[in-house]
Amino acid sequence: MITRRHLIRNIGHMAMALYGSQLEAKADQNSQSLQDQVTDLIDKQRFKGSQKLTLLYPKGCLANLEPAVKIIRDLTKIEVLLKESALDQISVDILMAQKVGRDNFDIALPPTFAIPDLVAGGHLEDLSPYAKVWEPKEYRKSILYSLGDRHLGKLYGYQTDGDVYLMFLNKRWLENKDLRNRYAQKYQTELTVPKTWPELDRQIAFMHNPEANRCDGLLFRNLNYVLWEYWIRLHGAGLFPFDKDMNPQLADDRAIQALDEMTEVTRSLCKDSRSNGLFENFKSFAEGNKYCNLGWGGTQKFLNGPQSKIKDDLIVVAPPGGQFGPRIETLPYFNWGWNFCVSSQSRQKELAYLICLLMGTPQVSVRSVAAADGYFDPYRSEHHQDPEIIKTYGTNFLDTHRNALSRAIPDLYLQGQGQYLAPLKQAVFSVTQKQMPAKIALKQVSAKWQKITDQLGREEQVRQWGSLRAAYPDYVRPFLS
């Protein structure tokens, strides 16, 4: 019987056989674009022409993929057929395809945070052996965030969407002389871009004035999106969610205080913060009568559009953070993103890998990201310099976005990510709605987390968490406990 171990061993033998021919090509790589290098690899492996691959993608990404697929067809004559999945359903579709024994796609675009669960289920191919042979030396040089590409040291995907969480401020309010004078008189400090959560909370409470049509904060408070802010506040308080042995740290006084502060500031937020979905949030902040918001590149594309009243009055910065050692640091957070991955069921794994590689080259990916109607945000430095992309996002946003990607803290890239975060999401929502105290809610979540870890296998979860902890950015990792 051919086992997965045998297949991996055969891939290793293939890699050694091909290594010699790859050495000859190294001398030419410096003079070739990455696109040309990967296209040549496809040609030399005799994949060029006649083959077809299927790519499973989440709804909303078609506009990004169509130009890439056209470029690939023009370069290689290989057809990449696009198959749509529901936005929140794609991970389930990947899982079900293997469960029923269907190999109905070769490449998939799962959310970055879903990769550990899909790996645990055997649904994604380990791309490390292929990358060792075929990934060009300079391929990753301009990629700004790749922490989610690997799990336990092995490569499972290529990041294709720079979804880092940022803060949007109303420049007109922040620079208003009357507001600045009154703020200074009241708090004995200057009204400036906030770098800590207590500072932002104080500004929100100060700015809030419904009678003057001034609704200050539009921070998400609905069940689906409320957790993201607390995740940053928790880290800003100096805490990892778990200690080194995967014991939850939510019962720590700092975790409780962070949620209490988030609950207190909720009183000064706009009422529609509690119900707004993504697009309602975009439209509401674009009215220009709110002070602050949190969002991504998709938020910026809307706010930079012709329908936005705040287009010329935006300041985009990293979200507040906390005191880390001698410095106060802001905390950008990579909380979504999509990855090109190869299905473990594919019958054309080598070709599928090379197509993923080609789609991620600067020359192809810049056309994907430039599609304003799609979900992909910049993730390579070349993207931030492209005229079309600059026109869509604006230089202020792109400068902040580029810096934030290189500093972003990760999401919870562990097996069971959804199991862990679902009860925490519900707890944060309930507490901010004044339905229960933070101390009780977080204690209950801690107990659930312990059970989840034991069910999944504590030893393995500790191993995964240790790998993720070690991958946190250097500027913050030593100061988190």
C-alpha positions as MATLAB code, in Angstrom:
seq = 'MITRRHLIRNIGHMAMALYGSQLEAKADQNSQSLQDQVTDLIDKQRFKGSQKLTLLYPKGCLANLEPAVKIIRDLTKIEVLLKESALDQISVDILMAQKVGRDNFDIALPPTFAIPDLVAGGHLEDLSPYAKVWEPKEYRKSILYSLGDRHLGKLYGYQTDGDVYLMFLNKRWLENKDLRNRYAQKYQTELTVPKTWPELDRQIAFMHNPEANRCDGLLFRNLNYVLWEYWIRLHGAGLFPFDKDMNPQLADDRAIQALDEMTEVTRSLCKDSRSNGLFENFKSFAEGNKYCNLGWGGTQKFLNGPQSKIKDDLIVVAPPGGQFGPRIETLPYFNWGWNFCVSSQSRQKELAYLICLLMGTPQVSVRSVAAADGYFDPYRSEHHQDPEIIKTYGTNFLDTHRNALSRAIPDLYLQGQGQYLAPLKQAVFSVTQKQMPAKIALKQVSAKWQKITDQLGREEQVRQWGSLRAAYPDYVRPFLS';
ca = [
       0.000    0.000    0.000;
       1.283    3.451   -0.886;
       1.266    5.558    2.255;
       1.600    9.284    2.719;
       5.126    8.634    4.062;
       6.065    6.853    0.823;
       4.745    9.740   -1.220;
       6.767   12.256    0.794;
       9.879   10.068    0.402;
       9.327    9.910   -3.367;
       8.986   13.672   -3.508;
      12.316   13.898   -1.703;
      13.952   11.597   -4.301;
      12.441   13.707   -7.068;
      13.864   16.807   -5.406;
      17.395   15.362   -5.374;
      17.161   14.327   -9.020;
      16.049   17.767  -10.064;
      18.522   19.630   -7.864;
      21.385   19.311  -10.325;
      19.433   20.859  -13.188;
      18.288   23.651  -10.897;
      21.899   24.575  -10.074;
      22.509   25.337  -13.731;
      19.592   27.739  -13.744;
      20.759   29.663  -10.661;
      23.216   31.734  -12.666;
      20.414   33.048  -14.872;
      18.005   33.906  -12.053;
      19.463   37.287  -11.195;
      18.812   38.518  -14.731;
      15.250   37.149  -14.904;
      12.061   38.366  -13.282;
      10.474   35.960  -10.817;
       7.600   35.528  -13.255;
      10.013   34.416  -15.994;
      11.885   32.115  -13.634;
       8.738   30.255  -12.581;
       7.399   30.155  -16.143;
      10.682   28.555  -17.239;
      10.358   25.974  -14.468;
       6.887   25.047  -15.704;
       8.199   24.792  -19.266;
      11.234   22.678  -18.330;
       9.103   20.232  -16.369;
       7.000   19.797  -19.518;
       3.868   20.969  -17.805;
       3.328   23.684  -20.381;
       0.092   23.433  -22.347;
      -2.808   20.928  -22.379;
      -3.152   20.688  -18.584;
      -6.074   22.029  -16.597;
      -6.275   22.811  -12.903;
      -9.216   23.800  -10.716;
      -8.914   26.535   -8.093;
     -11.470   26.752   -5.275;
     -11.854   30.352   -4.107;
     -14.070   32.294   -1.667;
     -16.775   34.543   -3.056;
     -15.467   38.077   -3.460;
     -12.043   37.108   -4.837;
     -13.028   36.508   -8.471;
     -11.956   39.996   -9.556;
      -8.481   39.317   -8.132;
      -8.109   35.906   -9.732;
      -9.325   36.591  -13.262;
      -6.329   38.732  -14.320;
      -3.907   36.209  -12.786;
      -5.554   33.292  -14.576;
      -5.375   35.169  -17.882;
      -1.659   35.910  -17.426;
      -0.990   32.245  -16.620;
      -2.906   31.094  -19.685;
      -1.012   33.539  -21.913;
       2.366   32.508  -20.475;
       1.927   28.739  -20.230;
      -1.293   27.792  -22.085;
      -2.369   26.086  -18.847;
      -6.029   26.585  -17.946;
      -6.919   27.368  -14.345;
     -10.638   26.825  -13.868;
     -12.216   28.901  -11.114;
     -14.745   27.337   -8.749;
     -16.548   29.539   -6.221;
     -17.284   28.727   -2.591;
     -19.236   30.782   -0.068;
     -17.041   33.233    1.837;
     -17.436   31.518    5.225;
     -17.806   28.021    3.771;
     -14.582   27.403    1.890;
     -12.794   25.554    4.713;
     -15.798   23.237    5.072;
     -15.833   22.629    1.307;
     -12.141   21.687    1.414;
     -12.817   19.293    4.275;
     -15.872   17.712    2.637;
     -14.124   17.164   -0.697;
     -11.663   14.781    0.941;
     -14.281   13.216    3.173;
     -16.288   12.024    0.178;
     -13.179   11.173   -1.839;
     -13.531   13.859   -4.512;
     -10.485   15.455   -6.130;
     -12.573   18.270   -7.601;
      -9.979   21.005   -7.074;
      -6.211   21.255   -7.085;
      -5.607   24.666   -5.507;
      -7.645   26.289   -2.750;
      -7.756   29.678   -1.054;
      -8.603   29.013    2.606;
      -8.323   31.767    5.216;
      -4.860   31.878    6.747;
      -6.124   31.066   10.246;
      -7.728   27.812    8.988;
      -4.477   26.245    7.781;
      -3.581   24.403   11.051;
      -6.973   22.660   11.165;
      -6.807   21.732    7.484;
      -3.286   20.384    7.982;
      -4.401   18.329   10.987;
      -7.130   16.794    8.848;
      -4.704   15.912    6.064;
      -6.406   18.198    3.548;
      -3.406   20.302    2.484;
      -0.208   19.165    0.800;
       3.115   19.878    2.508;
       4.804   22.203    0.015;
       8.219   22.189    1.694;
       9.789   19.572   -0.635;
       8.575   21.452   -3.716;
       9.773   24.800   -2.388;
      13.203   23.350   -1.672;
      13.550   22.508   -5.352;
      11.600   25.209   -7.129;
      11.142   28.347   -5.030;
      13.516   31.017   -6.447;
      16.084   32.379   -4.039;
      14.722   35.938   -4.126;
      11.050   34.924   -4.063;
      10.321   35.978   -0.478;
      12.488   39.072   -0.385;
       9.601   41.539   -0.856;
       6.844   39.571    0.939;
       5.842   41.598    3.992;
       3.862   38.995    5.968;
       4.298   35.231    5.699;
       3.892   34.006    9.284;
       0.737   32.065    8.408;
       2.317   30.242    5.454;
       3.963   27.661    7.706;
       2.723   25.342   10.389;
       5.208   23.605   12.685;
       8.012   24.594   10.340;
       6.450   23.154    7.177;
       5.174   25.206    4.248;
       1.485   24.815    3.400;
       0.583   27.970    1.502;
       1.512   31.324    0.037;
      -0.043   34.465    1.471;
      -2.053   36.401   -1.096;
      -3.915   39.047    0.920;
      -2.427   41.608    3.315;
      -5.310   41.691    5.807;
      -3.795   43.669    8.671;
      -6.136   45.437   11.122;
      -5.580   49.233   11.237;
      -7.137   52.314   12.848;
      -8.829   55.148   10.946;
      -9.095   58.624   12.509;
     -10.989   61.766   11.498;
      -8.180   64.228   10.788;
     -10.511   67.240   10.861;
     -11.554   66.468   14.446;
      -8.069   65.568   15.632;
      -6.685   68.878   14.356;
      -9.656   71.059   15.385;
      -8.245   73.930   17.498;
     -11.284   74.251   19.743;
     -11.363   70.516   20.491;
      -7.614   70.456   21.089;
      -7.783   73.376   23.532;
     -10.685   71.903   25.489;
      -9.037   68.488   25.595;
      -5.775   69.976   26.894;
      -7.623   71.939   29.579;
      -9.586   68.907   30.729;
      -6.831   66.272   30.712;
      -3.634   68.353   30.910;
      -2.268   66.613   27.830;
      -2.223   67.155   24.082;
      -4.804   65.664   21.721;
      -2.657   63.484   19.456;
      -2.865   60.158   17.631;
      -3.471   57.610   20.443;
      -0.913   54.847   20.977;
      -2.522   53.083   23.955;
      -6.065   51.882   24.558;
      -6.690   54.052   27.653;
      -5.656   57.063   25.576;
      -8.048   56.161   22.747;
     -10.860   55.402   25.208;
     -10.408   58.833   26.784;
     -10.538   60.526   23.385;
     -13.674   58.611   22.419;
     -15.460   59.674   25.600;
     -14.350   63.281   25.090;
     -15.393   63.494   21.437;
     -18.783   61.828   21.829;
     -21.525   64.450   21.423;
     -24.718   63.183   19.740;
     -26.392   66.583   20.154;
     -23.737   68.112   17.886;
     -24.073   65.211   15.400;
     -20.713   63.959   16.610;
     -20.758   60.224   17.233;
     -17.250   59.316   18.192;
     -16.328   55.657   17.887;
     -17.520   53.145   15.306;
     -15.603   50.194   16.754;
     -17.302   46.843   16.085;
     -19.543   45.536   18.847;
     -21.505   42.882   16.975;
     -20.969   39.216   17.819;
     -19.003   38.308   14.698;
     -16.377   41.056   14.838;
     -16.086   42.217   18.463;
     -13.305   39.767   19.327;
     -10.638   41.362   17.115;
     -10.404   44.487   19.248;
     -10.161   42.499   22.471;
      -7.392   40.351   20.994;
      -5.268   43.486   20.519;
      -6.235   44.881   23.946;
      -5.231   41.575   25.565;
      -1.783   41.686   23.978;
      -1.552   45.401   24.700;
      -2.001   44.538   28.377;
       1.196   42.472   28.140;
      -0.373   39.017   27.915;
      -0.251   36.034   25.626;
      -3.632   34.234   25.599;
      -1.910   31.113   27.000;
       1.168   30.478   29.101;
       3.889   28.158   27.766;
       1.953   25.066   28.860;
      -1.296   26.155   27.157;
      -2.940   27.214   30.407;
      -5.327   30.095   29.626;
      -4.387   33.517   30.976;
      -7.823   35.093   30.645;
      -8.395   35.060   34.409;
      -5.354   37.303   34.890;
      -6.279   40.714   36.318;
      -4.813   42.390   33.226;
      -7.068   40.402   30.894;
     -10.108   41.261   33.000;
      -9.181   44.937   33.151;
      -8.718   45.051   29.373;
     -12.262   43.751   28.871;
     -13.673   46.072   31.538;
     -12.100   49.054   29.757;
     -13.511   47.878   26.440;
     -16.947   47.607   28.044;
     -16.720   51.070   29.579;
     -15.874   52.786   26.292;
     -18.779   50.999   24.585;
     -21.085   53.560   26.227;
     -19.552   56.290   24.049;
     -19.678   54.405   20.761;
     -22.228   54.984   18.030;
     -25.377   52.931   18.511;
     -24.992   51.213   15.149;
     -21.626   49.794   16.275;
     -23.646   46.990   17.865;
     -25.306   45.912   14.633;
     -23.060   47.057   11.777;
     -21.689   44.440    9.437;
     -18.625   45.191    7.344;
     -20.262   47.213    4.603;
     -22.596   49.058    6.976;
     -19.491   50.026    8.933;
     -17.779   51.356    5.795;
     -20.782   53.438    4.785;
     -21.345   54.844    8.263;
     -17.756   55.992    8.751;
     -17.713   57.485    5.248;
     -20.372   59.979    6.395;
     -17.594   61.912    8.122;
     -19.304   62.458   11.494;
     -17.358   59.828   13.468;
     -13.901   60.039   15.010;
     -12.386   56.557   14.865;
     -12.802   53.125   13.314;
     -10.917   49.864   12.865;
     -10.612   48.060    9.552;
      -8.501   46.825    6.657;
      -7.640   47.625    3.085;
     -11.263   46.997    2.111;
     -12.303   49.736    4.532;
      -9.788   52.109    2.962;
     -10.919   51.363   -0.600;
     -14.443   52.417    0.326;
     -13.353   55.462    2.352;
     -11.081   56.559   -0.494;
     -13.906   56.289   -3.024;
     -16.079   59.006   -4.592;
     -19.020   58.393   -2.229;
     -16.930   59.099    0.891;
     -17.243   62.424    2.722;
     -14.163   61.673    4.829;
     -11.865   60.838    1.902;
      -9.636   63.887    2.373;
      -9.783   63.874    6.189;
      -8.340   60.463    7.021;
      -5.415   59.525    9.212;
      -4.558   55.811    9.056;
      -2.338   54.361   11.789;
      -1.672   51.070   13.555;
      -4.147   50.258   16.368;
      -3.201   51.182   19.947;
      -0.960   48.803   21.842;
       0.705   49.216   25.203;
       3.927   49.597   27.155;
       6.520   47.065   26.004;
       9.764   47.433   27.899;
      11.048   50.986   27.561;
       8.700   51.904   24.701;
       5.016   52.374   23.984;
       4.236   50.326   20.879;
       1.187   50.201   18.635;
      -0.094   46.722   17.693;
      -1.150   45.939   14.121;
      -2.918   42.577   13.961;
      -3.156   40.180   10.985;
      -6.641   38.798   11.558;
      -7.691   37.326    8.198;
      -5.930   36.850    4.843;
      -6.105   34.087    2.226;
      -3.435   31.577    1.173;
      -2.819   29.683   -2.048;
      -2.671   26.024   -0.958;
      -2.487   22.694   -2.795;
      -5.068   20.008   -2.090;
      -3.672   16.732   -0.818;
      -6.220   15.081   -3.160;
      -4.876   16.740   -6.300;
      -3.474   14.460   -8.985;
      -1.275   17.279  -10.281;
       0.452   18.461   -7.123;
       3.721   19.584   -8.712;
       1.969   21.667  -11.335;
      -0.486   23.045   -8.763;
       2.451   24.127   -6.605;
       4.158   25.899   -9.507;
       0.939   27.726  -10.405;
       0.643   28.924   -6.782;
       4.239   30.086   -7.042;
       3.553   31.910  -10.315;
       0.426   33.610   -8.965;
       2.442   35.014   -6.078;
       5.225   36.550   -8.164;
       5.327   40.363   -8.105;
       4.513   40.604  -11.802;
       1.327   38.503  -11.569;
       0.176   39.378   -8.051;
       0.338   43.135   -8.634;
      -2.412   42.779  -11.247;
      -4.512   40.725   -8.816;
      -4.180   43.249   -5.997;
      -4.854   46.149   -8.370;
      -8.376   44.786   -9.014;
     -10.267   47.250   -6.823;
     -13.442   45.122   -6.676;
     -11.674   42.137   -5.126;
     -10.694   41.319   -1.548;
      -6.916   41.033   -1.947;
      -4.888   43.774   -0.259;
      -1.174   44.455   -0.889;
       1.302   42.018    0.633;
       4.503   42.624   -1.364;
       6.513   45.837   -1.350;
       6.038   46.089   -5.143;
       2.289   46.369   -4.587;
       2.740   49.517   -2.510;
       4.588   51.178   -5.394;
       2.181   50.340   -8.229;
       0.364   53.414   -9.685;
      -3.029   51.671   -9.936;
      -2.831   50.404   -6.368;
      -1.707   53.817   -5.111;
      -4.726   55.368   -6.827;
      -7.078   52.854   -5.176;
      -5.695   53.073   -1.629;
      -3.820   56.383   -1.368;
      -0.239   56.904   -0.198;
      -1.128   57.648    3.447;
      -2.784   54.275    3.857;
      -0.133   52.347    1.920;
       2.746   53.771    3.950;
       1.051   52.731    7.195;
      -0.076   49.391    5.768;
       3.391   48.423    4.572;
       4.950   49.138    7.954;
       2.120   47.380    9.802;
       2.467   44.151    7.808;
       6.076   43.780    8.892;
       5.106   44.325   12.565;
       1.777   42.479   12.770;
       0.964   40.083   15.592;
      -0.627   36.855   14.312;
      -4.029   35.349   14.763;
      -4.344   32.122   16.776;
      -2.716   29.779   14.240;
      -3.456   26.568   16.154;
      -5.486   23.466   15.517;
      -8.910   24.168   17.017;
      -8.702   27.909   16.345;
     -12.451   28.205   15.880;
     -13.162   26.080   18.958;
     -11.022   28.339   21.130;
     -12.234   31.655   19.767;
     -15.981   30.928   19.595;
     -16.549   30.989   23.396;
     -14.208   33.975   23.805;
     -16.102   35.851   21.104;
     -19.403   35.151   22.862;
     -17.963   36.197   26.221;
     -16.578   39.498   24.920;
     -19.890   40.249   23.244;
     -21.906   39.414   26.380;
     -19.677   41.498   28.644;
     -19.655   44.553   26.369;
     -23.459   44.310   26.250;
     -23.494   44.339   30.077;
     -25.013   40.859   30.221;
     -22.394   39.489   32.635;
     -19.216   40.619   34.461;
     -15.858   40.234   32.726;
     -14.328   38.206   35.567;
     -17.024   35.521   35.448;
     -17.175   35.400   31.647;
     -13.418   35.024   31.200;
     -13.204   32.409   33.950;
     -15.827   30.354   32.106;
     -13.919   30.673   28.829;
     -10.714   29.572   30.567;
     -12.406   26.376   31.736;
     -13.653   25.687   28.197;
     -10.196   26.291   26.777;
      -8.678   23.743   29.161;
     -11.189   21.127   28.000;
     -10.551   21.913   24.322;
      -6.804   21.554   24.810;
      -7.207   18.227   26.603;
      -9.561   16.934   23.880;
      -7.182   17.908   21.079;
      -4.151   16.581   22.949;
      -2.253   18.846   25.298;
       1.212   17.741   24.251;
       0.553   18.506   20.585;
      -1.188   21.809   21.357;
       1.735   22.901   23.555;
       4.078   22.097   20.673;
       2.032   24.158   18.214;
       1.670   27.060   20.639;
       5.405   27.071   21.351;
       6.097   27.378   17.639;
       3.599   30.236   17.270;
       4.858   32.112   20.354;
       8.385   31.979   18.997;
       7.190   33.524   15.723;
       5.746   36.693   17.307;
       7.527   39.891   16.196;
      10.750   40.660   18.052;
       9.605   44.077   19.246;
       6.780   42.618   21.333;
       7.540   38.941   22.086;
      10.063   39.457   24.937;
       7.621   41.712   26.801;
       4.583   39.402   26.720;
       4.080   37.008   29.613;
];
